[in-house]
Amino acid sequence: MNQLFPMKQVLGFVFSLLLTTVALAVYFLDMSFAAGMTILLVTAFIQAGLQLVVFMHAGETKDKGAIYTNVFYGLIIALVTVFGTLLAMIWDM
């Protein structure tokens, strides 16, 4: 019976709810911009990783190295795009 209960998914769901509550608390506690954005970014990346590993089963196949490499590559491309746009359009460099 222990093998039939999806404990990993239930704990992942509870942890996702906890991270969502922390992110919602940033709004209700009226934090400073820097503190609020730091907390929101950290909780967003943790929750994205949690969703990828627990609910999309990224680490359960034999090609998990390729999956994690592609996710890392996509993250690098996204960061270069965002910071390149900020550099060109807002920071005037």
C-alpha positions in Angstrom: 0.0 0.0 0.0 2.9 2.3 0.7 4.0 2.1 -2.9 0.6 3.0 -4.2 0.4 6.3 -2.3 2.1 9.2 -4.3 3.9 10.6 -1.3 6.4 12.5 -3.4 3.7 14.2 -5.4 1.7 15.1 -2.3 4.8 16.6 -0.6 5.6 18.5 -3.8 2.1 19.9 -3.9 2.2 21.0 -0.2 5.6 22.6 -0.8 4.3 24.4 -3.9 1.4 25.7 -1.8 3.9 26.9 0.9 6.0 28.7 -1.7 2.9 30.3 -3.1 1.9 31.5 0.4 5.4 33.0 0.9 5.1 34.8 -2.4 1.6 36.1 -1.5 2.9 37.3 1.8 5.3 39.6 0.0 2.2 41.5 -1.3 0.4 41.6 2.0 3.4 42.5 4.2 4.2 45.6 2.1 7.9 44.9 1.8 10.4 47.1 0.2 10.9 46.6 -3.6 14.4 45.0 -3.3 13.4 42.6 -0.5 10.1 41.7 -2.2 11.7 41.1 -5.6 14.4 39.0 -4.1 11.9 36.8 -2.3 9.7 36.5 -5.4 12.6 35.5 -7.6 14.0 32.9 -5.2 10.5 31.3 -4.6 9.8 31.4 -8.4 13.0 29.5 -9.3 12.5 27.0 -6.5 9.0 26.4 -7.5 9.9 26.0 -11.2 12.6 23.5 -10.2 10.1 21.6 -8.0 7.6 21.5 -10.8 10.2 20.2 -13.2 11.5 17.5 -11.0 8.4 16.3 -9.1 5.5 16.7 -11.5 7.2 16.5 -14.9 9.4 13.6 -13.8 12.6 15.1 -15.3 15.0 13.0 -13.3 13.3 9.6 -13.8 14.5 8.7 -17.3 17.8 7.4 -18.5 18.5 10.6 -20.4 18.1 12.9 -17.4 21.5 14.5 -18.1 20.3 15.7 -21.5 17.1 17.0 -20.0 18.9 19.0 -17.3 21.4 20.2 -19.9 18.6 21.5 -22.1 16.9 23.2 -19.1 20.2 24.9 -18.2 20.8 26.0 -21.8 17.2 27.4 -22.0 17.8 29.3 -18.7 21.0 30.8 -20.0 19.3 31.9 -23.3 16.5 33.4 -21.3 18.8 35.3 -19.0 20.9 36.6 -21.9 17.8 37.7 -23.7 16.4 39.5 -20.7 19.6 41.2 -19.7 20.5 42.0 -23.3 17.2 43.7 -23.7 17.6 45.7 -20.4 21.2 46.6 -21.5 20.1 47.9 -24.9 16.7 49.5 -24.1 16.9 50.7 -20.5 20.5 51.1 -19.5 21.5 52.7 -22.9 24.7 50.7 -23.4 
